Structure formats: C-alpha cells, structure tokens
Amino acid sequence: MNHEEWLARAEIYALGALDGEDLTLFEAHLASGCSSCETRLRETQETLTLLPRSRTPLAPPPAVKARLLAQIAGEASRPQEKRLPGWLSWGVGAGALVAASLLIVLGWNLSVTRQEMQRLKNQVAALGDEVNQQQEVVRFLSDPQVRFVQLAGLAPSPAATGRLLWNPVKHAGLFLSSGLPPTPSGKAYELWAIAGSEPVPAGVFTVDQGGRVLYRLPPLPETKTFDKFAVTLEPASGVPKPSGAMYLLGSL
C-alpha cells in the first residue's frame, strides 16, 4: 500500500467509516508514528468541526478547507454598496457559507464513494479470479493420473519457482509460477515440454506483478513421452525452438 492510500484512510478514519481489517491496519500504521497521517487525521477532524453538528460528518481534504477560506476572504474584501441589518446580513452570509460548504463537501464525498466502490469492485473481481483458479486446480488434481513436477529457478532468477500438474495419460498440464521477473515489453515466457533432448513448445504466458501465473497448457503430441519441463524468455509471439535465457527447469 502506498502512502497516498494511507492518507486517504486517515480521512475515512476521521469519519468513523473504517472497519474490519482496514481499521486494524490503519490504527497499527498510526501507532507506528507516521507524522504525515497524524497531520492529515488532525486536519480532517478540525475541518469536521466546521460543519453543522446536526449533519452527518463528511470530511473534505485540506484543499477544500483552503478554498473555502479563500472564498470568505474574497467576499470580505468586496465593497458593499448597501448593508443589510446586522443580524440579517450575518444570517444570509452564514447560510450561503454553509450551503457552499455542504455542496463542495458532498461533491467530494460522492467522488470518494465512487472511488471506493470501484476499488471494491476490483477487489471482488480479483477474488473471483482467485476462486476460479483454485477451483480449476482442484478439478485438475481430482484425476489420479496427475503427477507433480517442481521447477527450480535458474541463474537469471534463482528465487523463482514453478509447479506443473501434469497428466501423462491425457498429455494435459496446468502450470503455476511465482517469483518470475516482470515480463519485459515485447517478450513473453515460453514453456517447453521436453522429450529426451527434443523441446516442444507448450505455449507462451506473462506474469502478474508478483511473478505469478496460472496457465493451462495447450494440447501436446500424444506420441511423445515428456520427462522434463522448462521456461525461457522469448519474443512475445513465441519461437519453435528455445533461444532465450532459461529461468525454470524441472523433471518428472
């Protein structure tokens, strides 16, 4: 989580709208002594005290407060040809300020709400993808013919790992990796099924920011007996024979 996200949570925390894991994580972050978040929280709480107490508190960022103060200063410096009675002038001015404040704050809050809704939608979509991937792995593992192949990281990325669920009867496989470097532009990782000394292309893939992928192998020749599997970095379209650096290698 970058620091801008912590600052955004400081504002939501001031509203009392953080809960669950977000609340626990933010309070732990605050307790670590983050002066920026403490300042943002204090500024937001101070801004909330300016709003009518009968309204549900809504927290604008500090920039909104600055805009309001600048607007008030501009109104005060403007010459007035006719003055209303003191109490009426004060009432109209205060009412206009409250209305303007609420419009700005409500507009900002609507923007934040939309951003949070989009963030939640993205999280739900990611969780849905993860559940689908787990279900696919479970279905694949339900076949008793499936073998497990561990692929170890080589010199370009020793910390990388790969796991292949391989069905030698159906010549079908499901490949999982973690720790591979981000895929360079114009490049892709290519998986190889090796029969003796003959490598057969088994498809290209890219990885996410964590170097992870869940990849189902395309149909492979059933006339060959594959005993090794490898991953190399190749042009994005793939190549018929390995030409790039080898990142992972494993044997049955």
N, C-alpha and C positions, 0 to 999 in steps of 0.2 A: 504494500500500500504506500503510495507516495504521500508527501506531506500536505499537498493540496487537499487530499481526501480526508486527512486528519483534521484540517482546518474546517472543512465542510461539516464534519461530525461534531466539532466543537459548537457550531451554530445550532445543529439539530439537538445536541445535548442540552443547550440552554433552554430549548423549548420543552424539554422533558419528553422528547419523542424517540429517544434511543432506547432500545430494549434488547433483551437476549444477549447473543454473543457480541453484537456491535457495542452494547453498553459496557460489557465486561472488558472488551479490548480497549475502548476509549478511556475508561477510568484507569486502567493499568498504564496506558500511554501517558495520561495526565500525571499519574503518580511518579512517572519516571523523571519528571522535572522539565517537560517541554515548555519553554518560556513563550514560544510563539502561540501554542494552543491555549496557554493560560491567558495570554493577552487577548486573543480572539474571543475566548469564552467571556472574559470580563467585559469587553466592549459590547458583545451581544447582549449580555444581561443588563448593562446600563441602557442600551437602546430600548430594550423591552419596557423599562420603567417609564419611558416617554409615552407609551401608548395608553389609551384609556383602559383602566383596570377592569371594566366590565366586559371588555372584548377578550376573546381567546388570544393569548400572546402569539405573535408572529415575529420572527427575527430577521430583519434585513441585515445585509453585510454592512461594514463600516462605511462603504462608499455611499450607501443610501442616506445614512445619517449626515454625511458631509454635504450631500446635495440639498437636503432639507435646510440645514443651517445656512448654506449659501443663498437659498431662496428667501429665507427670512431676512437675511442681511440686505438683500436687494430690495425687498419690499420696504424695509425700514428707511432706506436711503432715498426712496422715491418721494418727491414733494407732493403734498396733498392740498388741493385747492379748497375742498370742503371737508370739514371734520364732523363726524357724527358724534353724538353724545358718547362720553367715555365708556359707559357700560355697553352701549350698542356696538361701538367700534371694536371693543375688546371681544365681544361675543362673535361678531362676524369674522374677525381675524382668526380667533381660536378655532371656530367651526371650519373655516377654509383650510387651516393648517391640519386639523385632524383628518378632514376629508382627503386632502392631498397625501398625508402620511399613509392613510389606510389604502388608498389606491396604489401607491408605489409599493407598499409592503405586500399587499395582496397579489400584485402583479409579480413581484419577486418570488413570493411563496408558491404561486402557480407554476412558475418556471422550475423551481426546485422540485416540486411534486412531480412534474413531468420527467425530470431527470432521474429522480428516484424510481419512478415507475419503469422507465426504460432500463435502468440498472437491474431492477428486479426481474424484468422480462429476460434480460440477457443471462442472469443467473439461473433462471428456470430452464432456459434453453440449454445452457451448459450442463445442468444437472440431468436434463432429459437425454442429452447425448451420452453422458457418462453411464446412465442406467441402461440405455440401449446397447452400449459397448459391453457392459458387464453381462447382459443377457445373451449377447452373441457368443461371448467366451464360454458361458455356462452351457449353451446349446452345443457348442463345438466339443467341449470336454465330455459331454454325455456319451459320446461314441467311444467304446472301449478300445478301439484300434489306434486312438490318438497317442502319439509319442511327444515327449517334451524335449526340445533342443535349446540349450543355453548358448548364446552367442556372446563372446567376450570382446571388450573394447581393445583395439589395437593402437599403434603409436599415435595416429592423428588425434585420438580421443580415448585414452585408456579408461576413463571413468564411465564411458558409455556402456550400456548393456542391452542385449536383445533376447527375446524369448520367442520361440516358434512352436506353435502347436501344430504338429504335422501328422496327417493321416496317410500312411504309406499305401494303404489299400485304395483309397479314393484319389490319391495324389492331390489332396487339398490341404491348405495350410492357413493359419491365422498368425500374423506376426505382430509383436508388441515390442516397443523400444522405449528407452528413457536415457537422458543424458547426451543425446547426439547434439552436436553444434547446430545452430540455426542454419537453414538451407540458404546458401548464397543465391543471389539473383542469377537467373539463367541456369541454375543447377537443380538437381534432384538426387535423392538417394536411390540406388537401384539394388534390388535384392536378387541374389543368384542362388539357384539350386544346382548343386554340383554332383555330377555322376562320375565317379572316378576322378579324371582330370578335365572333364568337359563341363564348363559352366553354362547353364541355361538361364536366360533372362526370366525373372519371376516378377517383373513389374517395378514401376518407379513410385516414389512417395516423397512427401515433405513432412516436416515435423512441426509441432507447436513450439511455443516459447520455452517449454521445459524439455525440449528434445524428445517429446513423446509422440507415438503414433500407434493406432490400431489399424492394421492393414490386412485385408483378405487377399491371399494370393490368387492370381488368375489360374485357369486350368493349365496343368503342366503335362507333358508327354507321359503317358502311362507305360510306355515301353522302356523307360529308363528307371534305374534304381538310384535314388539320390541319397548320399551319405554325408554331405556337408552343405552348409549354407553360409553365405557371406553377404555383406553390404558394402558397396563402394559409392563414391560420389562421382556422378556423371552429368553430362548435359541433360537439361530438363526433359528432353524427348526420349531419353534412354538410348542405349547402344547395344548392338548384338553381342559384343564381347567386352569384358572388363577393360577399362583404360585408365580409370582414376584411382585415387588412393583408397585403400581398403580400411574401413572403420570397424567392422564387426566380422567375426568368424566363429563358427561352431560346428560340431559334428554330432551325428546320431550316436 
